[in-house]
Amino acid sequence: MPKASSSSARPSLRRNQACLACRKRKLKCDAARPHCGTCVKQWQALISVPPPVGYAHPTEPQCSYDPVDGLAVAPELDSAERIRQLEDQILQLKSRLQQQQRTLASGSASPPSATRFTHHHGGSGSLSASSSRSSAGSPNVSGMAVTHPSLDYGNGLSTNSPDSQGRSSASSPEMTRPGSGPDPLMDVLCAGWDPYLPEPSVLNHYVDVFFRCDPCSTRMFDRPGFLASLHLNPRDPKFPHSAILHAMCAAASRYASSDSMILPDGTRRDRFAELHVSKTREYIDSTMATGSDIFPVMQACSILSWYFYQEGRWVEVWIFAGFQTRVAVPLGLNFPGTFSHQTSNAPGAYLPPPSDFKELEHRRRTWWMTIMFDRIVSVGGWLHAIDEKDIGTEFPCRAEEFESESDFPSNPQNLASLHLYTRHEPQYTDSFNLFLKAVMLFGRVTDFNTRNRLRSGLPSKNQNPFHLPGFQELDRLVCADFLESFPQQYKHLGIGGDMANFDSDLYMARIVPYAAMITLHNNFIDFANDQSVSTMRCIHATRAILDALHKLSETSLDTTRLHPFIVICWYLAAVVQVQLCKYFIELGDPSREGTVWGEINVLRFAMMAYGNRSPIGTRQEKLLQGIMQEIIRLTNQPEPLTTGVPLYPFSHASLFSKEATSQNEVPAPIPGVRSFEAPGASACTRSRVARARGDASGAAWGAGSWPGRAWCASEGSGGARGGSPLV
């Protein structure tokens, strides 16, 4: 006799009511929304296990249902199609607006009723006449579009202030009469608001995130003044250019948008960011054709360039690096005072002379951010777009003077100044200036390597680099004089107790010289030669980079807030560790080989952790894996890619905790050591390097033959020999 059905039993589902995934797999489904219980359990089981290298788990259960009767299914559109639809909607909106304005101008007593447009709150600022959310739309918690609220512009400024000169979305002045219809959105559009921008409150949030979190292009702007200008009427000529605001939204999306995901190839896809990237590109293309608003559009181009760099989009990085420098030269930004006067032999500058100290400093900082970008993207050995000898612009003043209301004497130093890298006047020096000098010094190393390779071919590790013209002077400057000349208050890593007190510029200023040291000497590393000064230089540099990473990891600071160039510094150190690991494998020393594997993995997982926010980390780690293929094939270590890292390496708290990073702080000595004491090894090596650094002629590093050296093995050369760390 069959059992009687329980009154509490779950009612059976109607036909096709189960989710598509459960129906395909013939599993039980409770038809819960938005995701059924079966799909949620399977997704939780999937994400409980760390994904393989280069793979990202889905951000939510893969559960979908048949469309409900009466509701249209939102099509799956790519970014280009979504942008095309948005542009069509904007054209329709403009057409309706013009029709309304003509009706009002003709004296009609009853203006036509405006279509009720909706605005996706907190997202891309797109306009839609539909109440449903497209799958390609901006992030929205509720999934429903809401009507645009009544907007003010900060300090109670009216959108219809009289005698105010308007500025269109292209930032060209135009006279626009504010709307008087019942729809607040119409008033906003009549007031000159770029319809592709988010609403003012959301835009202010993204701009604030940009200044607080972005480590790159914020240095171009006077933060207090810029934030104040956001409260002006959009038609005011001092209101920020739309191109800059679009670029800032794209840059800030990395820290504020929830509509992004990292694909297995390391590419980050963010619909909100891509919309604003496309709009910034449109302004750049328009300026290239007309020459209008060239300086603010150049600033937007700089923001976009750094965004591409953090995304690891190298083709666009190179295109924009060359474009920026070529645009900046006709503007006269490479001249003292950022202005070139008209003479019979020179055409003069495209821009007029700066009107005040603020404008002068804005130009200087925009120029130096362009040159810094050019130097950083060229570290793989590529030619720079502009030579040092063609730059006469003074270095910027300190940030506190730049953001103050009073004028301040200009920084007298430029690239032609004597003792530029060893004399830092306190009244003109801050951490950003030191970081800028460090990058320019790195540029000198790149120039030396590139020109020497052009004239003499690929260097050999058997030659003495100190016999090359100019090498000894550059070695002394990079390896000793520059870092030793730092003022006393800057002789630390800038690590405070929290992010508010963390000086990322100073941290980079202390690390970049070591990366330059590796790049200068990497082609001459020879672990079999106990007289190799280049080997010792790279050992010292890599140990410094690792020590700085360990000190940062012992704090609660977010490593992804560092400048993205830190990933290249980690990469340079890791590649030499790979060379050292190969040497230990050939020597048959598994103990010290295992220690080096641990240090390689610390650097690898630091790149991968950075890649959670900026794909440059993931891309460089993949490039490192390509270089590691040989030692992975040769090693006898059971699990070399997990040596020295916790069981769950994707957990930031466990990977970078003090316990996780301190266990491998003891470096592996180079073969031949007779007594290796872990606690004092690093300090001992630094002491030897400090004593030997003064001898730039290549003198022996200590007494005795090869079996008798105590070297720290955690330092290394940058990039595969002759290769680029960026491709």
C-alpha positions in Angstrom: 0.0 0.0 0.0 1.6 3.4 -1.0 2.5 5.8 1.7 0.1 8.7 2.3 1.6 12.0 1.2 2.7 14.3 4.0 0.9 17.6 4.3 4.2 19.3 4.7 5.7 17.9 1.5 6.9 20.4 -1.0 4.4 20.9 -3.8 5.5 19.6 -7.2 6.6 22.2 -9.8 4.7 22.9 -12.9 6.2 22.0 -16.2 9.3 24.0 -17.2 9.2 25.8 -13.8 12.6 24.4 -12.7 15.8 26.3 -13.7 17.5 25.5 -17.0 20.6 24.0 -15.3 18.6 21.5 -13.2 16.5 20.5 -16.1 19.6 19.9 -18.2 21.2 17.8 -15.5 17.9 16.1 -14.4 18.3 17.3 -10.8 15.7 18.3 -8.2 15.0 22.0 -8.2 13.1 24.2 -5.7 12.7 27.0 -8.3 13.9 29.6 -5.8 14.8 33.0 -7.2 17.2 34.4 -8.2 19.1 31.1 -7.8 17.7 27.7 -6.8 19.1 25.8 -3.9 20.7 23.1 -6.0 22.7 25.6 -8.1 23.7 27.5 -5.0 25.1 24.4 -3.3 27.0 23.4 -6.4 28.5 26.9 -6.7 29.5 26.9 -3.0 31.2 23.6 -3.4 33.0 24.9 -6.5 34.3 28.1 -4.9 35.4 26.3 -1.7 38.4 24.9 -3.6 41.1 27.4 -4.9 40.8 27.6 -8.7 43.7 26.5 -10.9 46.3 29.1 -11.9 44.8 31.5 -14.5 41.2 30.5 -13.9 38.6 32.5 -12.1 35.5 31.0 -10.4 32.1 32.5 -11.5 31.0 35.3 -9.3 27.5 33.8 -8.8 25.6 30.6 -9.4 25.0 29.8 -13.1 21.2 29.5 -12.7 18.6 30.9 -15.1 15.0 30.4 -15.9 12.6 30.5 -18.8 11.2 34.0 -19.5 8.0 34.8 -17.6 4.9 35.5 -19.7 4.5 39.2 -20.3 8.1 40.1 -19.6 10.6 40.7 -22.3 13.9 38.8 -22.0 16.9 41.2 -21.7 19.2 40.4 -24.6 22.8 39.5 -24.0 24.6 42.3 -25.7 28.3 43.0 -26.0 29.8 46.4 -25.1 29.8 47.7 -28.7 26.1 46.9 -29.2 25.2 48.4 -25.8 27.1 51.6 -26.6 25.3 51.8 -30.0 21.9 51.5 -28.3 22.8 54.1 -25.8 23.9 56.5 -28.5 20.6 55.9 -30.3 18.7 56.7 -27.1 20.7 59.9 -26.7 19.9 61.0 -30.2 16.2 60.4 -29.6 16.4 62.4 -26.3 18.1 65.3 -28.0 15.5 65.3 -30.8 12.7 65.5 -28.2 14.6 68.2 -26.3 15.0 70.3 -29.5 11.3 69.8 -30.3 10.4 71.0 -26.8 12.6 74.0 -27.1 11.1 75.0 -30.4 7.6 74.7 -28.9 8.5 76.8 -25.9 10.2 79.4 -28.2 7.0 79.7 -30.4 5.0 80.7 -27.3 2.9 77.6 -27.0 0.9 77.6 -23.8 0.9 73.9 -23.4 4.3 72.3 -23.9 4.3 68.7 -25.1 4.6 66.1 -22.5 8.1 64.7 -22.2 8.6 61.0 -22.2 9.5 59.7 -18.8 13.1 58.6 -19.1 14.7 56.5 -16.4 18.2 56.4 -15.1 20.1 53.4 -13.9 21.1 54.5 -10.4 24.7 53.9 -9.3 25.8 52.7 -12.7 27.1 53.9 -16.0 24.8 56.9 -16.2 23.1 55.6 -19.2 19.6 56.6 -20.2 16.9 54.0 -20.9 13.2 54.3 -21.8 12.6 50.8 -20.5 11.9 49.9 -16.9 13.8 46.6 -17.1 17.5 46.2 -16.7 19.6 44.9 -19.6 22.2 42.3 -18.8 24.7 44.7 -20.3 23.5 47.6 -18.2 25.1 49.2 -15.3 25.2 47.6 -11.8 21.9 48.0 -9.9 21.1 46.4 -6.6 17.4 46.1 -7.1 17.7 45.4 -10.8 15.0 48.0 -11.5 15.5 51.5 -13.1 14.4 54.4 -11.0 13.4 57.9 -12.1 16.1 60.5 -12.0 15.8 62.5 -8.8 15.7 66.2 -8.6 19.3 67.4 -8.8 21.2 70.2 -7.4 24.8 71.0 -8.1 26.4 71.0 -4.7 26.1 74.3 -2.9 22.5 75.0 -3.9 23.6 76.4 -7.3 20.7 76.9 -9.7 20.7 75.1 -13.0 19.3 78.2 -14.7 21.6 80.9 -13.5 21.3 83.9 -15.8 24.1 85.1 -18.1 26.0 81.9 -17.7 27.8 80.7 -20.7 27.0 77.1 -21.5 29.3 74.3 -22.5 28.1 71.3 -24.4 29.2 67.7 -24.0 32.1 68.5 -26.3 32.9 71.4 -24.0 32.5 74.0 -26.6 30.7 77.1 -25.3 27.1 77.4 -26.4 24.0 79.3 -25.2 21.5 76.8 -23.9 18.2 77.7 -22.3 17.3 75.6 -19.3 14.2 73.6 -19.6 11.0 74.5 -17.8 9.1 71.2 -18.3 7.9 68.9 -15.5 10.7 66.3 -16.0 13.8 67.1 -13.8 16.0 65.2 -16.2 15.1 67.6 -19.0 16.2 70.4 -16.7 19.6 68.7 -16.2 20.1 68.2 -20.0 19.1 71.8 -20.7 21.6 72.9 -18.0 24.5 71.3 -20.0 24.9 68.0 -18.1 26.6 65.3 -20.2 23.9 62.6 -20.4 26.6 59.9 -20.5 27.9 60.9 -17.0 26.3 59.4 -13.9 24.1 61.7 -11.9 26.0 64.3 -9.8 25.9 62.4 -6.5 27.2 59.2 -8.1 29.8 61.2 -10.1 31.0 62.9 -7.0 31.5 59.5 -5.4 33.5 58.2 -8.3 35.7 61.3 -8.3 36.3 61.0 -4.6 37.2 57.3 -5.0 39.6 58.3 -7.8 41.5 60.7 -5.6 41.6 58.4 -2.6 42.5 55.2 -4.3 44.2 55.7 -7.7 48.0 55.8 -7.3 48.8 57.1 -10.8 47.2 60.1 -12.4 45.8 62.0 -9.4 49.1 63.9 -9.1 48.1 66.0 -12.1 45.2 67.7 -10.2 44.8 70.1 -7.3 42.4 67.9 -5.4 40.6 70.6 -3.2 40.2 72.9 -6.2 38.9 70.1 -8.5 36.4 68.8 -6.0 35.2 72.4 -5.5 34.7 72.8 -9.3 32.4 69.9 -9.3 29.8 72.0 -7.5 29.7 74.6 -10.2 27.0 74.7 -12.8 27.8 72.3 -15.7 27.6 75.2 -18.1 30.3 77.1 -16.1 33.6 77.2 -18.1 35.4 76.2 -14.9 33.4 73.0 -14.5 35.7 70.0 -15.2 35.8 68.9 -18.8 33.6 65.9 -19.6 36.6 64.0 -21.0 38.4 64.2 -17.7 35.2 63.1 -15.8 34.7 60.1 -18.1 38.4 59.1 -17.7 38.1 59.4 -13.9 35.0 57.2 -13.8 36.9 54.5 -15.8 39.9 54.7 -13.5 37.7 54.7 -10.3 35.7 51.7 -11.5 38.5 49.4 -10.4 37.7 50.3 -6.8 34.0 51.2 -6.9 32.3 49.2 -9.6 30.6 45.9 -8.9 30.1 45.0 -12.5 33.5 43.7 -13.3 35.1 40.2 -13.6 38.6 38.9 -14.4 38.6 36.5 -17.3 40.9 33.5 -17.4 43.4 35.3 -19.7 43.8 38.1 -17.1 41.5 40.6 -18.9 39.2 42.6 -16.7 35.8 43.3 -18.2 33.8 46.1 -16.7 30.8 47.4 -18.6 30.7 50.7 -16.7 34.4 51.3 -17.3 34.2 50.4 -21.0 31.4 52.9 -21.6 33.5 55.8 -20.1 36.6 54.6 -21.9 34.7 54.8 -25.2 33.4 58.3 -24.4 36.9 59.5 -23.5 38.2 58.1 -26.8 35.5 60.1 -28.6 36.8 63.3 -27.1 40.3 62.4 -28.0 39.4 61.7 -31.6 37.4 65.0 -31.8 40.4 67.0 -30.4 42.8 65.3 -32.9 40.5 66.5 -35.7 39.7 70.0 -34.4 42.4 70.9 -31.8 39.7 72.2 -29.4 40.1 71.8 -25.6 43.5 70.2 -26.2 45.0 70.6 -22.7 42.1 69.1 -20.7 41.7 66.3 -23.3 45.4 65.6 -22.9 44.9 65.3 -19.2 42.0 62.8 -19.8 44.3 61.0 -22.2 46.9 60.6 -19.4 44.3 59.2 -17.0 43.2 56.7 -19.7 46.8 55.7 -20.4 47.4 54.8 -16.8 44.1 52.9 -16.8 45.3 50.9 -19.8 48.6 50.3 -18.0 46.9 48.9 -14.9 44.7 46.7 -17.2 47.8 45.3 -18.9 46.6 46.4 -22.4 50.0 46.8 -23.9 49.1 47.8 -27.4 47.0 50.7 -26.3 49.6 51.6 -23.7 52.2 52.1 -26.4 49.9 53.9 -28.7 48.9 56.4 -26.0 52.4 56.8 -24.7 53.6 58.0 -28.1 50.4 60.1 -28.7 50.8 62.0 -25.4 54.4 63.0 -25.9 53.8 64.1 -29.5 50.8 66.2 -28.4 52.7 67.8 -25.5 55.6 69.1 -27.6 53.5 71.5 -29.7 51.9 72.8 -26.5 55.4 73.9 -25.4 55.2 71.9 -22.1 58.8 70.8 -22.5 60.1 74.4 -22.2 60.9 76.2 -19.0 57.7 77.7 -17.7 55.8 75.4 -20.0 55.7 78.0 -22.7 57.8 78.7 -25.9 57.8 82.3 -27.3 57.4 82.9 -31.0 60.7 83.6 -32.8 61.8 83.6 -36.4 63.2 80.1 -36.0 60.5 78.6 -33.8 56.7 78.5 -34.3 55.9 79.2 -30.6 53.5 77.3 -28.4 50.0 76.3 -29.2 48.9 77.3 -25.7 49.1 80.9 -24.3 51.4 81.6 -21.3 50.0 80.3 -18.0 47.9 82.9 -16.3 48.8 82.0 -12.7 50.8 79.7 -10.5 48.0 77.0 -10.4 47.8 76.8 -14.2 51.6 76.7 -14.5 51.8 73.9 -12.0 49.0 72.0 -13.6 50.9 72.1 -16.9 54.1 71.0 -15.3 52.5 68.0 -13.5 50.7 67.0 -16.6 54.0 67.1 -18.6 55.9 65.1 -15.9 53.1 62.5 -15.7 53.4 62.0 -19.5 57.2 61.6 -19.3 56.9 59.3 -16.3 54.5 57.2 -18.2 56.8 57.1 -21.2 59.8 56.0 -18.9 57.8 53.3 -17.1 56.4 51.6 -20.2 59.9 51.6 -21.7 61.6 49.6 -19.0 61.7 46.5 -21.2 64.4 48.1 -23.3 62.2 50.2 -25.7 63.2 53.6 -27.0 61.8 56.6 -25.2 59.5 59.0 -27.1 61.5 62.1 -26.1 65.1 62.4 -25.0 66.2 63.9 -21.7 68.2 66.6 -23.6 65.0 67.9 -25.1 63.3 68.5 -21.7 63.7 71.9 -20.0 60.6 71.8 -17.8 61.2 72.4 -14.1 60.3 69.7 -11.6 57.0 70.2 -9.8 56.7 71.9 -6.4 55.6 70.0 -3.3 52.0 68.8 -3.1 51.2 70.9 -0.1 52.1 74.1 -2.0 50.3 73.0 -5.1 47.1 72.4 -3.1 47.4 75.7 -1.1 45.7 78.9 -2.1 48.9 81.0 -2.1 51.6 81.2 -4.8 54.9 79.5 -4.2 58.3 79.9 -5.9 58.9 77.4 -8.6 61.2 74.4 -8.2 64.5 75.5 -9.7 65.6 72.0 -10.6 65.3 70.4 -14.0 67.0 67.6 -15.8 70.0 69.8 -16.7 70.6 70.8 -13.0 73.9 69.7 -11.5 73.6 67.1 -8.8 69.9 66.5 -9.7 69.9 63.0 -8.2 72.0 63.7 -5.1 70.7 67.1 -4.0 67.2 67.5 -2.8 66.3 70.9 -1.4 63.8 70.5 1.5 61.5 73.3 0.4 61.0 71.6 -3.0 61.2 68.0 -2.1 58.4 65.5 -1.3 57.9 61.8 -1.9 56.4 62.4 -5.4 59.4 64.3 -6.5 61.7 61.5 -5.2 59.6 59.0 -7.0 59.7 61.0 -10.2 63.5 61.3 -10.0 63.8 57.5 -9.4 61.7 56.8 -12.5 63.9 59.2 -14.6 67.0 57.5 -13.2 65.5 54.2 -14.4 65.0 55.9 -17.8 68.8 56.5 -17.9 69.4 52.9 -17.3 67.0 52.0 -20.1 68.7 54.5 -22.5 72.2 53.0 -21.6 71.1 49.4 -22.2 69.2 50.2 -25.4 71.9 52.3 -27.0 74.7 49.9 -26.0 72.8 47.0 -27.5 72.2 49.0 -30.7 75.9 49.7 -31.2 77.5 46.7 -29.7 74.9 43.9 -29.9 73.8 41.7 -27.1 76.1 41.8 -24.1 77.8 38.7 -22.7 77.9 37.7 -19.1 81.7 37.0 -19.5 82.5 40.6 -20.3 83.3 43.2 -17.6 80.6 45.9 -17.9 82.7 48.4 -16.1 84.8 48.7 -19.2 81.8 50.1 -21.1 81.9 53.9 -21.5 79.6 55.6 -18.9 78.8 52.3 -17.0 80.8 53.0 -13.9 79.3 56.5 -13.3 75.8 55.2 -13.9 76.4 52.2 -11.6 77.6 54.5 -8.8 74.6 56.8 -9.2 72.0 54.0 -9.3 73.6 51.6 -6.7 74.8 54.0 -4.1 74.6 57.8 -4.5 70.9 58.3 -5.2 69.5 56.3 -2.3 72.1 57.5 0.1 71.2 61.1 -0.7 67.6 60.9 0.4 66.8 63.4 3.2 66.6 61.9 6.6 62.8 62.1 6.8 62.5 60.0 3.6 64.9 57.2 4.5 62.1 54.7 5.2 59.4 52.9 3.2 56.5 55.2 4.1 54.6 52.4 5.8 52.1 53.8 8.3 49.6 52.1 10.5 46.8 52.4 7.9 46.1 53.4 4.3 45.6 57.1 5.3 49.2 57.2 6.6 50.8 55.0 3.9 53.0 57.0 1.5 52.9 54.9 -1.7 55.1 57.4 -3.6 57.8 57.1 -1.0 57.5 53.3 -1.0 58.0 53.3 -4.8 60.9 55.9 -4.6 62.7 53.4 -2.3 62.0 50.4 -4.5 62.5 51.6 -8.1 66.3 52.2 -7.7 66.7 48.6 -6.9 64.7 47.6 -10.0 67.0 49.9 -12.0 70.0 48.2 -10.4 68.8 44.8 -11.5 68.0 46.1 -15.0 71.5 47.6 -15.3 73.3 44.5 -14.3 71.0 41.6 -15.4 72.9 40.8 -18.6 76.1 40.2 -16.7 74.9 37.9 -13.9 77.2 34.8 -13.6 76.6 32.7 -10.5 79.6 30.6 -11.4 81.9 33.6 -11.1 82.7 34.5 -7.5 84.2 37.8 -8.7 81.0 39.0 -10.5 80.1 42.4 -9.2 76.9 42.4 -11.3 75.8 39.2 -9.5 76.2 40.9 -6.1 74.5 44.0 -7.2 71.4 42.0 -8.3 71.5 39.9 -5.1 71.5 43.1 -3.0 68.7 44.6 -5.1 66.4 41.6 -5.0 66.9 41.2 -1.3 65.8 44.8 -0.8 62.7 44.3 -2.9 61.8 41.1 -1.0 62.4 42.7 2.4 60.1 45.7 1.4 57.4 43.2 0.4 57.7 41.3 3.6 57.5 44.5 5.7 54.4 45.6 3.8 52.8 42.2 4.1 53.2 42.2 7.9 50.8 45.1 8.1 47.1 45.3 7.2 47.7 47.6 4.3 46.2 46.7 0.9 49.0 45.9 -1.6 46.7 46.6 -4.5 46.8 50.3 -3.6 50.4 50.5 -4.6 51.5 52.0 -7.9 51.2 49.3 -10.7 54.9 49.7 -11.5 55.5 47.7 -8.3 54.4 44.6 -10.2 57.3 45.1 -12.7 59.7 45.4 -9.7 58.5 42.1 -8.3 58.8 40.5 -11.7 62.4 41.7 -12.1 63.3 40.2 -8.8 61.4 36.9 -9.5 63.2 36.3 -12.8 66.6 36.3 -11.2 65.3 34.0 -8.5 64.3 31.7 -11.4 67.9 31.8 -12.7 69.2 31.1 -9.3 66.8 28.2 -8.8 68.1 26.7 -12.1 71.7 27.1 -10.8 70.8 25.1 -7.6 69.0 22.4 -9.6 72.1 22.0 -11.8 74.3 22.0 -8.6 72.1 19.3 -7.0 71.2 21.3 -3.8 67.5 20.6 -3.1 67.5 22.3 0.3 68.5 25.8 -1.0 66.5 25.2 -4.1 63.4 24.7 -2.0 64.1 28.0 -0.2 64.4 29.9 -3.5 61.1 28.3 -4.7 59.4 29.7 -1.6 60.7 33.2 -2.4 59.7 32.9 -6.1 56.2 31.9 -4.9 55.9 34.8 -2.5 56.6 37.2 -5.4 54.2 35.2 -7.7 51.3 35.3 -5.3 52.0 39.0 -4.6 51.5 39.6 -8.4 48.3 37.4 -8.4 46.9 39.3 -5.4 47.5 42.5 -7.2 45.8 41.0 -10.2 42.6 40.7 -8.3 42.2 44.4 -8.9 44.5 45.3 -11.7 45.1 42.6 -14.4 48.7 43.8 -14.9 49.5 41.5 -11.9 47.9 38.5 -13.5 49.5 39.1 -16.8 53.0 39.5 -15.4 52.6 36.3 -13.3 51.6 34.5 -16.5 54.7 35.8 -18.2 56.8 34.7 -15.2 55.3 31.2 -15.5 56.5 31.0 -19.1 60.1 31.7 -18.0 59.7 29.1 -15.2 58.9 26.2 -17.5 62.4 25.0 -17.7 63.0 24.8 -13.9 59.5 23.3 -13.5 60.6 20.5 -15.9 64.0 20.0 -14.2 63.1 20.2 -10.5 62.6 17.3 -8.2 60.5 19.3 -5.7 57.2 17.5 -5.2 55.0 20.7 -5.5 57.3 23.6 -6.5 54.5 26.0 -7.3 53.1 25.8 -3.7 56.3 25.7 -1.8 56.4 28.3 1.0 52.8 29.5 0.5 49.7 28.6 2.6 47.2 26.0 1.7 44.7 28.6 0.5 46.9 31.1 -1.4 43.9 33.1 -2.7 43.2 34.3 0.9 44.8 37.7 1.4 44.7 37.3 5.1 46.6 34.0 5.2 49.0 34.7 2.3 50.3 38.0 3.6 50.0 37.4 7.3 53.1 37.8 9.4 53.3 34.1 10.0 53.0 33.3 6.3 55.6 35.7 5.1 58.1 35.3 8.0 58.6 31.6 7.5 60.6 32.1 4.3 62.4 35.4 5.2 65.7 33.4 5.6 67.3 33.7 2.1 69.1 30.8 0.5 72.9 31.2 0.4 74.8 30.7 -2.8 76.7 27.3 -2.7 79.9 27.3 -0.8 78.7 28.7 2.5 80.3 27.0 5.5 78.3 28.7 8.3 74.8 30.1 7.6 73.0 31.7 10.5 69.5 32.5 9.6 68.8 35.6 11.8 71.8 37.6 10.7 72.2 36.5 7.1 70.4 39.4 5.6 72.1 42.1 7.7 75.4 40.4 7.0 75.0 40.5 3.3 73.8 44.1 3.4 76.9 45.0 5.3 79.2 43.4 2.8 77.4 45.1 -0.1 77.6 48.4 1.6 81.3 48.0 2.1 81.9 46.9 -1.5 79.6 49.4 -3.1 82.2 52.1 -3.1 84.4 50.0 -5.4 82.9 50.5 -8.8 85.9 49.0 -10.6 84.9 45.4 -10.1 87.1 44.5 -7.2 86.7 41.1 -5.5 83.9 40.8 -3.0 85.7 39.2 -0.1 88.6 36.9 0.3 88.9 33.3 -0.7 87.9 31.1 -3.6 84.3 30.2 -4.7 83.6 27.6 -2.1 83.8 30.0 0.8 81.4 32.8 -0.1 78.3 33.6 1.9 75.8 35.2 -0.5 72.1 35.9 -0.2 70.4 34.2 -3.0 67.2 36.1 -3.1 68.2 38.8 -5.5 68.0 38.8 -9.2 68.1 40.3 -12.6 65.2 41.9 -14.5 63.6 40.1 -17.3 64.8 37.3 -19.4 68.1 38.3 -20.9 67.4 40.8 -23.6 63.6 40.4 -23.2 60.9 42.8 -22.1 58.9 42.4 -18.9 55.9 44.0 -20.5 55.1 41.7 -23.4 
